[in-house]
Amino acid sequence: MKARLNAYNYAALKPMLAMEESVVNSGLEHSLIELVKMRASQINGCAFCLDMHSKDAIKNGETPQRLFLLDAWRESPLYSDRERAALGWTEALTLVAETHAADSDFEPLKAQFTEEEIVKLTMLIVTINAWNRIAIGFRSIHPVDKARAA
């Protein structure tokens, strides 16, 4: 696969970078932020973002086991109720054409997050979905581990 273009070369990406900075500095737990980014990127099939966020998550203390089981978060006891609520909302919004953000996905948020945190979480989900579309649309290439590629 060959990259189509590097969007970072263009000023039009500046608002996305500002949105990303806002999300990262929102006050939500960094571990939660990385899990949400990973889950949306799994659903969207964004190799570039999965590569980047798995490395970031591990660097910041996330366990490989939780990352490996993320696709099956509903069946694993490794995630807190707060994380489960966030992951359910992540799936609902990432797949909004199918789910229409059902009440059953929104209700668990109210027990785990304040209204302001729900808005911050929603902006996180919106932002990673936008990044996924940018990376996939422009065929961003994640770094290849040359030792493994050989």
trRosetta pair geometry for C-beta under 8 A, 3 or more apart (Angstrom, degrees):
i j d omega theta_ij theta_ji phi_ij phi_ji
1 139 5.8 -148 166 -167 110 118
1 141 6.7 169 96 -95 102 102
2 139 6.6 44 93 126 41 145
2 141 7.9 -38 -146 -54 23 130
3 6 6.8 34 151 -64 139 72
3 138 6.6 18 -168 146 82 83
3 139 5.0 -177 -125 99 40 93
3 140 6.2 38 -121 -111 106 31
3 141 5.2 -95 -58 -11 102 103
4 137 7.6 -76 41 136 146 57
4 138 4.7 -129 57 -159 107 56
4 139 4.7 107 -14 28 89 108
5 9 7.6 -99 166 35 93 122
5 138 5.3 -83 57 -151 72 112
6 9 4.9 79 96 -14 98 108
6 138 7.5 131 -91 159 20 139
7 10 6.0 -66 -168 35 52 108
7 12 7.8 -82 -169 77 91 99
7 13 5.2 120 147 -73 96 134
7 134 5.7 -78 25 -174 168 113
7 138 5.5 -143 -33 -36 106 168
7 140 8.0 -60 13 -71 104 113
8 13 6.0 -89 -107 71 39 165
10 13 5.7 102 79 -7 78 99
11 14 5.5 -13 -173 -18 61 118
12 15 7.8 -40 175 19 46 97
13 16 5.2 -54 -168 39 65 117
13 17 6.1 67 137 -25 84 101
13 134 7.7 94 -119 -146 107 150
14 17 5.6 -54 -147 35 36 113
14 18 6.4 36 155 -19 67 104
15 18 5.5 -53 -148 37 35 113
15 19 6.3 40 151 -22 66 103
16 19 5.5 -51 -148 35 34 114
16 20 6.4 37 152 -21 65 103
16 127 7.6 137 -157 -148 76 86
16 130 6.3 -151 -126 127 112 131
16 131 7.1 136 -177 -79 124 77
16 134 7.1 54 -145 -46 167 157
17 20 5.6 -50 -149 34 32 114
17 21 6.5 35 151 -19 63 103
18 21 5.7 -51 -149 35 33 112
18 22 6.4 37 151 -21 64 105
19 22 5.6 -54 -151 35 32 115
19 23 6.4 32 152 -19 65 105
19 123 7.3 -142 -168 177 96 103
19 127 5.1 -174 137 -110 113 114
19 130 7.6 21 95 58 151 150
20 23 5.7 -55 -149 35 32 111
20 24 6.3 28 156 -17 66 108
20 127 5.9 151 -87 -177 61 134
20 131 7.4 75 -87 -66 118 128
21 24 5.9 -55 -144 38 30 109
21 25 6.1 4 163 5 65 115
22 25 6.3 -73 -143 53 23 94
22 26 6.5 56 150 -68 61 88
22 123 7.1 -62 111 144 114 141
23 26 5.5 -21 -154 -27 32 122
23 28 7.9 -29 -178 33 66 124
23 33 7.0 134 149 -138 95 120
23 120 7.4 142 -131 -173 62 79
23 123 5.8 -155 -93 119 95 99
23 124 4.7 130 -153 -98 118 71
23 127 5.0 -109 -44 27 154 162
24 30 7.9 32 -157 -113 74 89
24 33 6.8 95 -115 -170 55 161
26 33 7.9 145 41 -88 114 122
26 120 4.2 139 178 -159 136 124
26 123 7.3 163 -95 74 146 123
26 124 7.0 -101 12 -60 158 105
27 117 7.8 -99 93 -103 107 87
27 120 6.9 -60 54 -146 90 169
28 32 5.5 -103 163 81 102 123
28 33 5.5 123 102 -61 114 94
28 117 6.7 123 -88 -149 92 91
28 120 5.6 180 -41 128 114 126
28 121 6.5 127 -98 -79 146 73
28 124 6.6 -50 38 -52 161 147
29 32 4.2 85 70 6 96 107
29 33 6.9 -160 94 -10 50 83
30 33 5.3 -48 -146 33 37 117
30 34 6.5 35 156 -17 67 102
30 60 5.6 -101 126 171 129 153
31 34 6.0 -56 -151 37 31 107
31 35 6.5 31 152 -19 64 106
31 57 7.3 84 -135 -145 60 87
31 60 6.9 -159 -79 118 69 116
31 61 7.1 -60 -85 80 110 101
31 62 5.9 148 -134 -81 90 95
32 35 5.7 -53 -146 36 33 111
32 36 6.3 32 156 -18 66 106
32 82 7.1 -61 -101 129 133 107
32 83 6.2 -142 -113 -102 88 79
32 86 5.8 54 -166 60 109 176
33 36 6.0 -59 -152 37 27 109
33 37 6.3 26 153 -17 64 109
33 124 6.1 -125 -129 -143 79 139
34 37 5.6 -53 -144 39 34 112
34 38 6.1 35 156 -20 66 106
34 53 5.6 164 -152 -175 80 96
34 56 5.9 -159 -114 102 121 103
34 57 3.8 150 161 -91 146 96
34 60 6.8 173 -33 56 151 133
34 62 6.1 -120 97 -43 144 148
35 38 5.7 -55 -147 37 29 111
35 39 6.2 26 157 -19 66 107
35 57 7.4 104 -59 -120 55 135
35 62 7.6 170 -63 -122 83 139
35 66 7.6 -59 -101 147 111 116
35 70 6.6 -168 -150 -125 83 122
35 79 7.7 129 -157 -122 154 115
35 83 6.0 -8 100 -150 166 109
35 86 7.2 87 92 101 116 126
35 87 6.7 -64 142 -77 113 101
36 39 5.9 -55 -143 36 29 107
36 40 6.4 24 161 -13 64 107
36 86 5.7 -79 -78 155 110 114
36 87 7.1 -143 -96 -89 65 57
36 90 5.0 -165 -143 -89 82 137
36 121 7.2 -159 -101 -156 159 83
36 124 5.5 49 108 131 151 125
36 125 6.2 -94 177 -81 122 76
36 128 6.6 172 127 2 89 154
37 40 6.3 -58 -146 40 26 106
37 41 6.1 23 157 -16 63 115
37 49 6.7 -132 170 172 96 111
37 53 4.4 -157 114 -127 121 152
37 124 7.6 -90 -60 172 80 100
37 128 4.6 -162 -120 -112 69 142
38 41 5.8 -65 -147 42 27 110
38 42 6.3 33 154 -26 66 103
38 50 6.6 78 -139 -125 71 69
38 53 5.1 -159 -71 116 75 128
38 54 6.5 92 -110 -72 117 71
38 57 6.6 -6 -48 -40 131 150
38 67 6.4 -110 -156 -136 162 86
38 70 5.6 -27 119 165 125 171
39 42 5.6 -47 -148 29 32 113
39 43 6.6 30 154 -16 63 103
39 70 5.8 -133 -81 166 83 116
39 71 8.0 163 -124 -88 74 47
39 73 7.3 -24 -103 -18 128 142
39 87 5.5 173 -85 -137 171 89
39 90 4.9 77 93 118 128 148
39 91 6.9 -73 154 -60 122 80
39 94 7.7 -150 123 -16 87 155
40 43 5.8 -55 -152 37 33 111
40 44 6.1 17 156 -5 68 113
40 90 5.4 -112 -59 -176 89 108
40 94 4.8 -172 -129 -89 83 135
40 125 6.2 162 -75 -145 141 72
40 128 4.5 112 72 110 147 124
40 129 5.6 -101 -176 -69 134 73
40 132 6.4 -133 135 -35 100 142
41 44 5.8 -61 -138 49 31 103
41 45 7.9 -133 169 35 55 8
41 46 4.4 -88 -151 58 85 106
41 49 4.0 -143 -118 101 135 118
41 50 4.8 -180 131 -63 128 74
41 53 6.3 159 8 29 154 140
41 128 6.6 -88 -48 171 86 115
41 132 5.7 -169 -107 -94 67 115
42 45 7.6 25 178 -71 28 39
42 50 6.6 94 -73 -97 62 119
42 70 6.7 177 -30 107 154 115
42 71 5.7 -150 177 -89 154 92
43 91 6.6 160 -75 -120 149 71
43 94 4.8 88 86 134 152 145
43 95 6.6 -107 -176 -50 141 97
44 49 7.8 28 74 47 122 139
44 94 6.7 -113 -47 -166 95 118
44 129 6.9 159 -60 -130 144 67
44 132 4.1 43 107 173 162 148
44 133 7.5 -94 -160 -58 143 62
44 136 6.7 -125 155 -35 108 144
45 136 7.2 76 88 -104 84 133
46 49 4.1 25 117 27 123 111
46 50 6.1 153 91 -19 67 87
46 131 7.7 98 177 114 166 81
46 132 4.1 -122 -49 -137 149 88
46 135 5.3 78 -157 83 115 128
46 136 5.5 -95 -103 -53 88 101
47 50 5.6 -57 -140 40 30 112
47 51 6.1 34 160 -22 66 106
47 142 5.5 -119 133 -2 90 126
48 51 6.1 -59 -156 33 24 111
48 52 6.5 16 154 -12 62 111
48 135 4.2 -144 61 -172 137 133
48 136 7.8 -154 21 -61 114 54
48 140 4.1 33 -90 99 163 109
48 141 6.8 132 -89 131 105 2
48 142 4.7 -176 -113 -58 51 88
49 52 5.7 -56 -143 41 34 109
49 53 5.7 16 166 -7 71 114
49 128 7.0 116 -167 -164 147 91
49 131 6.0 115 -94 121 130 112
49 132 5.6 -63 -2 -92 154 74
49 135 5.7 175 -36 32 95 164
50 53 6.4 -62 -132 46 23 98
50 54 5.9 24 167 -21 63 111
50 142 7.7 -63 65 -65 75 156
51 54 6.4 -59 -144 34 19 107
51 55 6.7 15 159 -13 58 110
51 142 3.6 101 26 -152 160 148
51 143 7.0 175 157 40 144 72
52 55 6.2 -68 -160 38 26 108
52 56 6.3 21 152 -16 66 111
52 142 7.0 -137 -36 -121 78 107
53 56 5.3 -48 -139 39 39 114
53 57 6.0 44 158 -25 68 104
54 57 5.7 -51 -144 35 29 112
54 58 6.4 25 158 -14 63 107
54 67 5.6 96 -132 -163 94 147
55 58 6.1 -58 -147 39 28 106
55 59 6.1 30 155 -21 64 111
56 59 5.7 -58 -146 38 28 114
56 60 6.3 10 159 -4 64 113
57 60 6.1 -71 -149 47 26 100
57 62 3.7 -26 162 30 93 147
57 67 6.1 137 98 -82 145 123
58 61 7.8 162 -171 26 27 9
58 62 5.6 -77 -78 65 39 87
58 63 8.0 64 -115 -128 74 9
58 64 6.6 27 -103 -69 116 75
58 67 7.3 -44 -61 -25 92 150
62 66 6.0 -110 -177 68 92 123
62 67 6.2 87 137 -49 122 105
63 66 4.8 92 65 5 90 99
63 67 7.2 -160 96 -2 50 86
64 67 5.5 -62 -151 42 38 111
64 68 5.9 39 153 -23 73 107
65 68 5.7 -54 -144 36 30 111
65 69 6.2 11 162 -4 65 113
65 78 6.8 -156 122 -117 103 158
66 69 6.1 -65 -140 48 28 100
66 70 6.6 59 153 -62 61 86
66 78 5.1 -160 -104 146 86 136
66 79 7.3 122 -146 -72 106 80
67 70 5.7 -21 -155 -21 33 119
69 72 5.4 -72 -169 59 72 94
69 73 6.9 115 131 -81 83 52
69 76 4.6 84 159 -71 135 162
69 78 6.0 95 78 33 144 142
70 73 5.7 3 -158 -57 44 101
70 87 7.9 -155 -164 -125 83 135
72 75 4.7 -41 167 44 100 111
72 76 5.7 98 107 -25 89 106
73 76 5.9 -69 -137 42 32 106
73 78 7.9 -98 -133 65 68 92
73 79 5.2 23 -160 -9 99 155
73 83 7.5 -126 -164 133 131 105
73 84 6.7 176 148 -110 113 71
73 87 5.1 -57 99 149 163 167
74 84 7.6 99 -102 -140 56 104
76 79 6.4 79 92 -1 97 96
79 83 4.2 -122 -172 94 97 129
79 84 5.3 125 119 -59 117 80
79 87 6.9 -14 -178 -6 157 143
80 83 4.6 98 52 8 76 101
80 84 6.9 -135 97 -5 41 87
81 84 5.5 -52 -145 36 32 115
81 85 6.4 36 155 -21 65 102
81 108 7.7 -138 178 -174 87 109
81 111 7.4 -59 149 107 126 116
81 112 5.9 -161 122 -89 91 124
82 85 5.9 -52 -151 33 29 110
82 86 6.5 25 152 -14 62 108
82 112 4.3 164 -110 -167 67 125
82 113 7.3 115 -144 -55 90 81
83 86 5.6 -59 -148 41 33 110
83 87 6.0 31 155 -19 69 108
84 87 5.8 -54 -140 39 29 109
84 88 6.3 33 157 -20 63 105
84 108 7.0 -76 110 158 92 148
85 88 5.9 -55 -150 35 28 112
85 89 6.5 24 154 -14 63 108
85 108 4.0 -154 -114 127 95 104
85 109 5.0 148 171 -86 118 49
85 111 7.1 -162 -85 61 149 88
85 112 4.4 172 28 31 156 147
85 113 6.9 -161 114 -11 138 105
86 89 5.8 -58 -148 40 31 109
86 90 6.2 39 150 -26 65 105
86 109 7.6 95 -76 -108 50 88
86 112 7.6 -110 -36 110 82 142
86 113 7.7 104 -73 -49 89 132
86 121 5.8 -124 -126 -148 96 133
87 90 5.3 -46 -145 31 34 119
87 91 6.5 34 156 -17 64 101
88 91 5.9 -55 -153 36 30 108
88 92 6.3 31 150 -20 65 108
88 105 5.0 -164 148 -143 100 80
88 108 6.0 56 56 54 149 139
89 92 5.4 -51 -143 37 34 115
89 93 6.2 22 161 -9 67 107
89 105 5.7 136 -93 161 53 98
89 106 7.0 80 -105 -98 100 49
89 108 7.9 -142 -43 71 95 99
89 109 5.7 57 -61 -70 137 122
89 118 8.0 -140 -135 -146 165 83
89 121 6.4 49 97 136 146 127
89 122 7.4 -84 159 -84 127 71
89 125 6.8 -118 126 -53 92 154
90 93 6.4 -64 -147 43 24 99
90 94 5.9 20 159 -17 64 115
90 125 5.3 -160 -117 -111 66 117
91 94 5.8 -57 -135 41 27 109
91 95 5.9 -7 172 15 65 114
91 99 7.4 111 127 -46 78 157
91 105 7.4 -132 75 -133 88 133
92 95 6.7 -77 -142 57 17 86
92 96 6.9 56 149 -88 58 65
92 99 4.6 -135 -144 122 67 156
92 101 5.0 93 153 -116 113 55
92 102 6.4 -124 -134 29 123 74
92 105 3.7 116 -67 159 149 165
92 106 7.5 -131 110 -51 169 68
93 96 5.4 4 -153 -61 39 105
93 99 7.9 -71 -49 67 23 132
93 101 6.1 35 -82 -91 67 104
93 122 6.8 159 -84 -138 160 76
93 125 4.7 74 80 140 144 143
93 126 7.3 -75 161 -65 138 64
93 129 7.2 -119 127 -37 99 146
94 125 6.8 -113 -53 -171 81 106
94 129 5.8 -171 -113 -91 75 118
95 98 4.6 -34 161 43 102 113
95 99 5.1 83 99 -10 94 109
96 99 6.0 -69 -120 55 31 91
96 100 6.7 81 -174 -91 65 24
96 101 5.8 -2 -126 -39 92 90
99 102 5.5 -98 175 -11 88 94
99 105 6.5 32 171 -16 136 152
101 105 6.3 -116 -161 71 50 128
101 106 6.5 58 165 -52 88 109
102 105 5.0 95 64 6 79 99
102 106 7.2 -153 102 -2 43 90
103 106 5.5 -63 -143 43 37 108
103 107 5.8 48 161 -37 73 103
104 107 6.2 -32 -131 19 26 116
105 108 7.4 -58 -169 27 29 102
106 109 5.7 -54 -170 21 48 119
106 110 7.5 47 147 -26 73 97
107 110 6.1 -51 -165 18 42 112
107 111 7.9 30 150 -11 66 100
108 111 6.1 -56 -162 33 47 109
108 112 6.6 15 153 2 74 117
109 112 6.1 -86 -153 51 33 96
109 113 5.1 -36 -179 37 80 117
109 118 5.2 85 158 -110 132 111
109 121 7.3 -159 -139 67 123 153
110 113 7.2 -65 -99 58 18 74
110 118 7.7 -1 -81 -68 55 140
113 117 3.9 -136 -167 95 99 119
113 118 4.9 131 113 -60 130 74
113 121 6.3 -51 -131 -14 164 140
114 117 4.6 96 49 7 75 102
114 118 7.1 -131 95 -8 41 84
115 118 5.5 -50 -151 30 34 115
115 119 6.8 35 151 -18 64 100
116 119 5.7 -51 -155 33 35 111
116 120 6.5 34 148 -17 66 105
117 120 5.3 -52 -146 39 37 114
117 121 6.0 41 153 -21 68 104
118 121 5.6 -50 -144 37 30 113
118 122 6.3 34 153 -21 62 106
119 122 5.6 -54 -148 36 30 113
119 123 6.4 31 153 -18 64 104
120 123 5.7 -54 -149 36 31 111
120 124 6.5 38 149 -23 63 102
121 124 5.4 -50 -153 31 34 117
121 125 6.5 31 151 -17 65 103
122 125 5.7 -53 -150 36 34 110
122 126 6.3 36 151 -19 66 105
123 126 5.5 -49 -143 37 34 114
123 127 6.1 36 156 -23 65 107
124 127 5.8 -58 -148 36 26 111
124 128 6.5 17 160 -12 65 105
125 128 6.3 -55 -143 38 29 102
125 129 6.3 28 158 -16 63 110
126 129 6.0 -63 -152 39 26 110
126 130 6.4 28 152 -20 64 107
127 130 5.7 -55 -151 34 31 111
127 131 6.4 30 153 -17 66 104
128 131 5.4 -49 -145 38 38 113
128 132 6.3 45 152 -24 66 101
129 132 5.5 -47 -148 32 33 116
129 133 6.6 32 154 -18 63 104
130 133 5.8 -58 -152 36 32 109
130 134 6.4 32 151 -19 66 105
131 134 5.6 -54 -147 37 34 112
131 135 6.1 29 157 -15 69 108
132 135 5.9 -59 -144 41 28 106
132 136 5.9 18 162 -10 66 113
133 136 6.0 -53 -133 44 27 104
133 137 5.6 29 164 -21 63 116
134 137 6.0 -58 -137 40 20 110
134 138 6.2 -8 170 8 60 114
134 140 7.5 37 121 -24 76 129
135 138 6.7 -71 -140 50 19 90
135 140 4.0 -68 -148 31 76 128
136 139 7.3 21 -174 -77 31 41
136 140 7.7 -50 -48 24 24 88
141 144 7.8 -35 164 -34 106 95
144 148 7.8 -135 173 68 76 97
144 149 5.1 38 161 -54 117 141
145 148 4.2 44 95 20 112 113
145 149 6.4 160 83 -20 57 89
146 149 5.6 -57 -139 37 32 113
146 150 6.6 43 160 -34 63 100
147 150 6.3 -51 -159 17 27 113
